[in-house]
Amino acid sequence: MEVEWLLVIHGVVTLLVLVSFLCGQWPIFDGTFIQKIHFFLTFGVCDYFRRFVGAVFGQRGSDALFCVEYYCCDRPNPILQLIYLGIIGASYYFIVQSAFKYIPGYYLGEVHRYTSLLAVGGGILLFLLTSFSDPGTVNIENVSQYLSAYPYDNIIFSEKECPTCKIPKPARSKHCSICDRCVTRFDHHCGWMNNCIGERNTRYFMAFLLWHFLLCLYGTVAIGLVLAGRLKELRVIDILTVYYGFENSFSSLAPHVVVWLLDSYNTQILIMVFLAIVSMLLAGFLAYHTKLCVTNTTTNETFKWQEYLNWKRKVNEAKASAAALKSSLGELNQEMMRPVSKWKAFFRRSHLEEVEVVKNNIYDKGLLQNVSEIVIPLSTRRSFIQRKSKSG
């Protein structure tokens, strides 16, 4: 039973670490232990390690660590790209070693030996497309076209010049400090891709997320069918009911079947749990970015809107408070002249409850047009190219 408990503990810890690391900063986890684990994984570990290096190796060690940290976190580097390739390569290798010997099986045909390879190859192809495609770099040659393609809303985007590139800054663009370039319709800088996600490669990024979600789901279901096939081929249910006398019901057989699977196929179950956890995380990430795409919003704009709405709400609350104070003074003068019912005063609506801030996203043009801008970016359309050639 020790192996079974180790597998259960491993699965729980893996899920907790992955959720905390990837989702710990979400508002839903504010004030929870998930947020604390995320802070420890993203900041605490590095801070303690930095102190340890400084205490053991002195200033020279701290300077060397700073150089490594600058290269890994503040400059383009292929570290996470290599880690991705290592993860997908190692996962597929262990699947081949542990599961392919049971294919073909009771539920899976031999074709899955080849479809799995094509699925992994397709995922790597989308990874390379997203990593090495131009996200939509803004330069002096195309800045006029991007200025006309995306108008300023004068709310979160206003006319200004990029202080680094020294060119007009189109709406929806941002200068990436890591890549050191302005990117149109900037979403975020993805360390896994070692590239920015912008107007021209968001479609590849979305395809990458969808494909890898389906890939992990396919792997989870396929390994599950392999294990179900082994149960059928080895007649485990018949042995448990006929030879051991267990009742032929789910509640009676399930614990013994699980123990047998964990004892006989712990590697396959470990891989299946890992793929299931990753598929759930990818599903959440895919759902978030799908919502952004259908509303024609980017991650960068989401943060900008949040800052603007918070500021606007505070301004409106300050105005409402001033109005409420003025109204209260007027009502106080009236109450001195005539008494007011206590019930009426109790149910009177506060002026602060009337504060309302509305988000006005002028780039949201409806579902079909929003999706079409992702599939066929504005800068790749014939009208954009013609304007570019005429200006050139």
Contacts in CASP RR format, 6 or more apart in sequence:
PFRMAT RR
TARGET T0000
AUTHOR 0000-0000-0000
METHOD contacts of the structure
MODEL  1
MEVEWLLVIHGVVTLLVLVSFLCGQWPIFDGTFIQKIHFFLTFGVCDYFR
RFVGAVFGQRGSDALFCVEYYCCDRPNPILQLIYLGIIGASYYFIVQSAF
KYIPGYYLGEVHRYTSLLAVGGGILLFLLTSFSDPGTVNIENVSQYLSAY
PYDNIIFSEKECPTCKIPKPARSKHCSICDRCVTRFDHHCGWMNNCIGER
NTRYFMAFLLWHFLLCLYGTVAIGLVLAGRLKELRVIDILTVYYGFENSF
SSLAPHVVVWLLDSYNTQILIMVFLAIVSMLLAGFLAYHTKLCVTNTTTN
ETFKWQEYLNWKRKVNEAKASAAALKSSLGELNQEMMRPVSKWKAFFRRS
HLEEVEVVKNNIYDKGLLQNVSEIVIPLSTRRSFIQRKSKSG
1 259 0 8 1.000
3 262 0 8 1.000
3 263 0 8 1.000
3 266 0 8 1.000
4 259 0 8 1.000
4 262 0 8 1.000
4 263 0 8 1.000
4 266 0 8 1.000
7 262 0 8 1.000
7 266 0 8 1.000
7 269 0 8 1.000
7 270 0 8 1.000
7 273 0 8 1.000
10 270 0 8 1.000
11 273 0 8 1.000
11 274 0 8 1.000
11 277 0 8 1.000
14 273 0 8 1.000
14 274 0 8 1.000
14 277 0 8 1.000
15 277 0 8 1.000
16 37 0 8 1.000
17 37 0 8 1.000
17 41 0 8 1.000
18 277 0 8 1.000
18 278 0 8 1.000
18 281 0 8 1.000
19 34 0 8 1.000
19 281 0 8 1.000
20 34 0 8 1.000
20 37 0 8 1.000
20 38 0 8 1.000
20 41 0 8 1.000
21 37 0 8 1.000
21 38 0 8 1.000
21 41 0 8 1.000
21 42 0 8 1.000
22 281 0 8 1.000
22 285 0 8 1.000
23 29 0 8 1.000
23 34 0 8 1.000
23 38 0 8 1.000
23 281 0 8 1.000
24 34 0 8 1.000
24 35 0 8 1.000
24 37 0 8 1.000
24 38 0 8 1.000
25 35 0 8 1.000
25 38 0 8 1.000
29 35 0 8 1.000
29 38 0 8 1.000
46 69 0 8 1.000
49 65 0 8 1.000
50 62 0 8 1.000
50 65 0 8 1.000
53 61 0 8 1.000
53 62 0 8 1.000
53 65 0 8 1.000
54 61 0 8 1.000
54 62 0 8 1.000
54 65 0 8 1.000
57 64 0 8 1.000
71 77 0 8 1.000
72 79 0 8 1.000
74 177 0 8 1.000
74 178 0 8 1.000
75 178 0 8 1.000
76 178 0 8 1.000
76 179 0 8 1.000
76 194 0 8 1.000
77 194 0 8 1.000
78 194 0 8 1.000
80 191 0 8 1.000
80 192 0 8 1.000
80 194 0 8 1.000
81 127 0 8 1.000
81 131 0 8 1.000
81 192 0 8 1.000
81 193 0 8 1.000
81 194 0 8 1.000
84 127 0 8 1.000
84 192 0 8 1.000
85 124 0 8 1.000
88 120 0 8 1.000
88 123 0 8 1.000
88 124 0 8 1.000
89 120 0 8 1.000
91 271 0 8 1.000
91 274 0 8 1.000
91 275 0 8 1.000
92 116 0 8 1.000
92 120 0 8 1.000
94 267 0 8 1.000
94 271 0 8 1.000
95 116 0 8 1.000
95 219 0 8 1.000
95 223 0 8 1.000
95 271 0 8 1.000
98 265 0 8 1.000
98 267 0 8 1.000
98 268 0 8 1.000
98 271 0 8 1.000
99 222 0 8 1.000
99 223 0 8 1.000
99 226 0 8 1.000
99 268 0 8 1.000
99 271 0 8 1.000
100 113 0 8 1.000
102 108 0 8 1.000
102 226 0 8 1.000
102 229 0 8 1.000
102 230 0 8 1.000
103 109 0 8 1.000
103 110 0 8 1.000
103 112 0 8 1.000
103 113 0 8 1.000
103 226 0 8 1.000
104 110 0 8 1.000
105 226 0 8 1.000
105 229 0 8 1.000
105 233 0 8 1.000
106 228 0 8 1.000
106 229 0 8 1.000
106 230 0 8 1.000
106 232 0 8 1.000
106 233 0 8 1.000
107 225 0 8 1.000
107 226 0 8 1.000
107 228 0 8 1.000
107 229 0 8 1.000
107 232 0 8 1.000
108 222 0 8 1.000
108 225 0 8 1.000
108 226 0 8 1.000
112 222 0 8 1.000
116 218 0 8 1.000
116 219 0 8 1.000
116 222 0 8 1.000
119 211 0 8 1.000
119 214 0 8 1.000
119 215 0 8 1.000
119 218 0 8 1.000
120 215 0 8 1.000
122 211 0 8 1.000
123 208 0 8 1.000
123 211 0 8 1.000
123 212 0 8 1.000
123 215 0 8 1.000
126 204 0 8 1.000
126 207 0 8 1.000
126 208 0 8 1.000
126 211 0 8 1.000
127 193 0 8 1.000
127 208 0 8 1.000
129 201 0 8 1.000
129 204 0 8 1.000
129 208 0 8 1.000
130 190 0 8 1.000
130 193 0 8 1.000
130 195 0 8 1.000
130 197 0 8 1.000
130 201 0 8 1.000
130 204 0 8 1.000
130 205 0 8 1.000
130 208 0 8 1.000
131 193 0 8 1.000
131 194 0 8 1.000
131 195 0 8 1.000
132 195 0 8 1.000
133 195 0 8 1.000
133 200 0 8 1.000
133 201 0 8 1.000
133 204 0 8 1.000
134 200 0 8 1.000
134 201 0 8 1.000
135 183 0 8 1.000
135 186 0 8 1.000
135 195 0 8 1.000
135 196 0 8 1.000
135 197 0 8 1.000
135 198 0 8 1.000
135 199 0 8 1.000
135 200 0 8 1.000
135 201 0 8 1.000
136 183 0 8 1.000
136 184 0 8 1.000
136 185 0 8 1.000
136 198 0 8 1.000
136 199 0 8 1.000
136 200 0 8 1.000
136 201 0 8 1.000
136 379 0 8 1.000
137 181 0 8 1.000
137 182 0 8 1.000
137 183 0 8 1.000
137 184 0 8 1.000
138 146 0 8 1.000
138 165 0 8 1.000
138 167 0 8 1.000
138 169 0 8 1.000
138 170 0 8 1.000
138 173 0 8 1.000
138 181 0 8 1.000
138 182 0 8 1.000
138 183 0 8 1.000
138 184 0 8 1.000
139 165 0 8 1.000
139 167 0 8 1.000
139 182 0 8 1.000
140 167 0 8 1.000
141 388 0 8 1.000
141 392 0 8 1.000
142 379 0 8 1.000
142 388 0 8 1.000
143 167 0 8 1.000
143 168 0 8 1.000
143 170 0 8 1.000
144 387 0 8 1.000
144 391 0 8 1.000
145 379 0 8 1.000
145 384 0 8 1.000
145 387 0 8 1.000
145 388 0 8 1.000
145 391 0 8 1.000
146 170 0 8 1.000
146 173 0 8 1.000
146 184 0 8 1.000
146 379 0 8 1.000
147 168 0 8 1.000
147 170 0 8 1.000
147 171 0 8 1.000
148 387 0 8 1.000
149 170 0 8 1.000
149 184 0 8 1.000
149 378 0 8 1.000
149 379 0 8 1.000
149 384 0 8 1.000
150 157 0 8 1.000
150 170 0 8 1.000
150 171 0 8 1.000
150 172 0 8 1.000
150 173 0 8 1.000
150 184 0 8 1.000
150 185 0 8 1.000
150 363 0 8 1.000
150 378 0 8 1.000
151 171 0 8 1.000
151 362 0 8 1.000
152 158 0 8 1.000
152 159 0 8 1.000
152 171 0 8 1.000
153 171 0 8 1.000
153 360 0 8 1.000
153 361 0 8 1.000
153 362 0 8 1.000
153 363 0 8 1.000
155 308 0 8 1.000
155 360 0 8 1.000
156 301 0 8 1.000
156 304 0 8 1.000
156 305 0 8 1.000
156 308 0 8 1.000
157 171 0 8 1.000
157 172 0 8 1.000
159 168 0 8 1.000
160 168 0 8 1.000
160 169 0 8 1.000
161 167 0 8 1.000
161 168 0 8 1.000
161 169 0 8 1.000
162 168 0 8 1.000
162 169 0 8 1.000
162 175 0 8 1.000
162 182 0 8 1.000
164 175 0 8 1.000
164 180 0 8 1.000
164 182 0 8 1.000
165 175 0 8 1.000
165 181 0 8 1.000
165 182 0 8 1.000
167 182 0 8 1.000
169 175 0 8 1.000
169 182 0 8 1.000
170 182 0 8 1.000
170 184 0 8 1.000
172 184 0 8 1.000
172 185 0 8 1.000
172 186 0 8 1.000
172 298 0 8 1.000
172 301 0 8 1.000
172 363 0 8 1.000
173 182 0 8 1.000
173 183 0 8 1.000
173 184 0 8 1.000
173 185 0 8 1.000
173 186 0 8 1.000
174 182 0 8 1.000
174 183 0 8 1.000
174 186 0 8 1.000
174 300 0 8 1.000
175 181 0 8 1.000
175 182 0 8 1.000
175 183 0 8 1.000
176 182 0 8 1.000
176 183 0 8 1.000
176 186 0 8 1.000
176 189 0 8 1.000
176 196 0 8 1.000
178 189 0 8 1.000
179 189 0 8 1.000
179 195 0 8 1.000
179 196 0 8 1.000
181 196 0 8 1.000
183 196 0 8 1.000
183 198 0 8 1.000
183 199 0 8 1.000
184 198 0 8 1.000
184 199 0 8 1.000
184 379 0 8 1.000
185 198 0 8 1.000
185 199 0 8 1.000
185 202 0 8 1.000
185 298 0 8 1.000
185 377 0 8 1.000
186 196 0 8 1.000
186 197 0 8 1.000
186 198 0 8 1.000
186 298 0 8 1.000
186 300 0 8 1.000
187 196 0 8 1.000
187 197 0 8 1.000
187 198 0 8 1.000
187 202 0 8 1.000
187 205 0 8 1.000
187 292 0 8 1.000
187 298 0 8 1.000
187 299 0 8 1.000
187 300 0 8 1.000
188 196 0 8 1.000
188 197 0 8 1.000
188 298 0 8 1.000
188 299 0 8 1.000
188 300 0 8 1.000
189 195 0 8 1.000
189 196 0 8 1.000
189 197 0 8 1.000
190 196 0 8 1.000
190 197 0 8 1.000
190 205 0 8 1.000
193 205 0 8 1.000
195 201 0 8 1.000
197 205 0 8 1.000
198 298 0 8 1.000
199 377 0 8 1.000
199 378 0 8 1.000
199 379 0 8 1.000
200 377 0 8 1.000
200 379 0 8 1.000
200 380 0 8 1.000
202 293 0 8 1.000
202 374 0 8 1.000
202 377 0 8 1.000
203 374 0 8 1.000
203 375 0 8 1.000
203 377 0 8 1.000
205 289 0 8 1.000
206 286 0 8 1.000
206 289 0 8 1.000
206 290 0 8 1.000
206 293 0 8 1.000
206 374 0 8 1.000
209 282 0 8 1.000
209 285 0 8 1.000
209 286 0 8 1.000
209 289 0 8 1.000
210 286 0 8 1.000
212 282 0 8 1.000
213 279 0 8 1.000
213 282 0 8 1.000
213 283 0 8 1.000
213 286 0 8 1.000
216 275 0 8 1.000
216 276 0 8 1.000
216 278 0 8 1.000
216 279 0 8 1.000
216 282 0 8 1.000
217 275 0 8 1.000
217 279 0 8 1.000
219 272 0 8 1.000
219 275 0 8 1.000
220 272 0 8 1.000
220 275 0 8 1.000
220 276 0 8 1.000
220 279 0 8 1.000
223 268 0 8 1.000
223 269 0 8 1.000
223 271 0 8 1.000
223 272 0 8 1.000
223 275 0 8 1.000
224 272 0 8 1.000
226 268 0 8 1.000
227 261 0 8 1.000
227 265 0 8 1.000
227 268 0 8 1.000
227 269 0 8 1.000
227 272 0 8 1.000
230 236 0 8 1.000
230 264 0 8 1.000
230 265 0 8 1.000
231 237 0 8 1.000
231 257 0 8 1.000
231 261 0 8 1.000
236 257 0 8 1.000
236 260 0 8 1.000
237 248 0 8 1.000
237 253 0 8 1.000
237 257 0 8 1.000
240 246 0 8 1.000
240 253 0 8 1.000
240 256 0 8 1.000
240 257 0 8 1.000
241 247 0 8 1.000
241 248 0 8 1.000
241 253 0 8 1.000
246 252 0 8 1.000
246 253 0 8 1.000
246 256 0 8 1.000
247 253 0 8 1.000
261 269 0 8 1.000
262 269 0 8 1.000
292 298 0 8 1.000
292 299 0 8 1.000
292 302 0 8 1.000
293 370 0 8 1.000
293 371 0 8 1.000
293 374 0 8 1.000
294 367 0 8 1.000
294 370 0 8 1.000
294 371 0 8 1.000
295 361 0 8 1.000
295 364 0 8 1.000
295 370 0 8 1.000
296 361 0 8 1.000
296 363 0 8 1.000
296 364 0 8 1.000
296 365 0 8 1.000
296 366 0 8 1.000
296 369 0 8 1.000
296 370 0 8 1.000
296 373 0 8 1.000
297 305 0 8 1.000
297 361 0 8 1.000
297 363 0 8 1.000
297 364 0 8 1.000
301 361 0 8 1.000
305 359 0 8 1.000
305 361 0 8 1.000
309 357 0 8 1.000
309 359 0 8 1.000
312 357 0 8 1.000
313 355 0 8 1.000
313 357 0 8 1.000
316 355 0 8 1.000
316 356 0 8 1.000
316 357 0 8 1.000
317 352 0 8 1.000
317 355 0 8 1.000
320 351 0 8 1.000
320 352 0 8 1.000
320 354 0 8 1.000
320 355 0 8 1.000
321 351 0 8 1.000
321 352 0 8 1.000
323 351 0 8 1.000
324 350 0 8 1.000
324 351 0 8 1.000
324 352 0 8 1.000
327 351 0 8 1.000
331 340 0 8 1.000
334 340 0 8 1.000
364 370 0 8 1.000
365 373 0 8 1.000
378 384 0 8 1.000
END
